[in-house]
Amino acid sequence: MPKSLLRIFSYLPNPRIFKASITARLCNVPIEIRGASPKELKGWLWDFDAGPLTEKTRQDTRESAQTASRGYSGTLYKTRGFLDANPYGTVPAAFSPSGEIGVFESNSIMRAVARLATNSNNLYGSSAYQSSRIDAFLDTMLLFAKDSQAYLLALMNGSITNQGYVNAEQALHDWLSGTEQVLGGKPYLSGELSLADICFACEITLLKLESCYAGTLSNLGKSPLMAAPTAKSFPASMRHYEKLCAIPDFAADIKPFIDNIAGGGSPYEIS
Ligand SMILES: N[C@@H](CCC(=O)N[C@@H](CS)C(=O)NCC(=O)O)C(=O)O
């Protein structure tokens, strides 16, 4: 087995990690993914050498106990080394093989995988201009992801409001209006298949979690954004998503996740 070039720690499954794992498959980069279900991860030591807490590590790491800050609630056990490498304390968190250098933010973890490839198949562009265009799409997706995260967390913890829904709807509209502009006439967001398309597919996949809370939305008189007119008014973007999901290296992660949601799989609670 080739030596892993990047270790990623997260709750699993996590569409944010799919960005890195799809990239790794497409450009043949060996990576290691460590983690457990969202609930189980509360009983793990968050560290380069992450693993389930034992009575001993729990005692040894009392000083690692931290109040969760985003998504999780209660206590999480993050070591000093984890926070030095990943100062915002979030997952996914990636590490260089020695554990010395941390990479945080799922878009940047994905970029790291492409940069580590011997042959990235131009996934991160083949010129400074193309790479920067890809970065520009990734920036717009991070803006969307912030609103999408607030919406999904509010659905999960039962605090969704009409305003929360409207904010997410506006964010989706703003994001897709740009992708629609491109995809109406071109097969990919930036020339050929790139990190921009990978991120696009993974952010939509993550948003699809909303369908687990269709009942909550219906009580607000709303439907899931991906089933509502908002998404339907961006047909080229929706077709692009389906096209990407059919690529085997995408399907390997995305299909089981979507099948689980469609089969009424257990809601994805992380607190
Ligand atoms: N924009 C970040 C989002 C990461 C994030 O917010 N992760 C949350 C879980 S959804 C987390 O690790 N929270 C840790 C905590 O609550 O302390 C990314 O794409 O990586």
The ligand as a Gaussian input file, in Angstrom:
#p B3LYP/6-31G(d) Opt

LIG

0 1
 N      -15.935000      25.607000       6.441000
 C      -15.419000      24.476000       7.192000
 C      -16.501000      23.962000       8.110000
 C      -15.961000      23.005000       9.183000
 C      -16.844000      23.002000      10.429000
 O      -17.525000      24.002000      10.746000
 N      -16.823000      21.873000      11.168000
 C      -17.594000      21.790000      12.396000
 C      -18.595000      20.638000      12.322000
 S      -19.805000      20.927000      11.071000
 C      -16.675000      21.449000      13.571000
 O      -15.656000      20.814000      13.379000
 N      -17.026000      21.878000      14.793000
 C      -16.202000      21.638000      15.943000
 C      -16.778000      22.286000      17.185000
 O      -18.040000      22.403000      17.284000
 O      -15.997000      22.641000      18.077000
 C      -14.931000      23.411000       6.197000
 O      -15.402000      23.382000       5.055000
 O      -14.042000      22.616000       6.561000

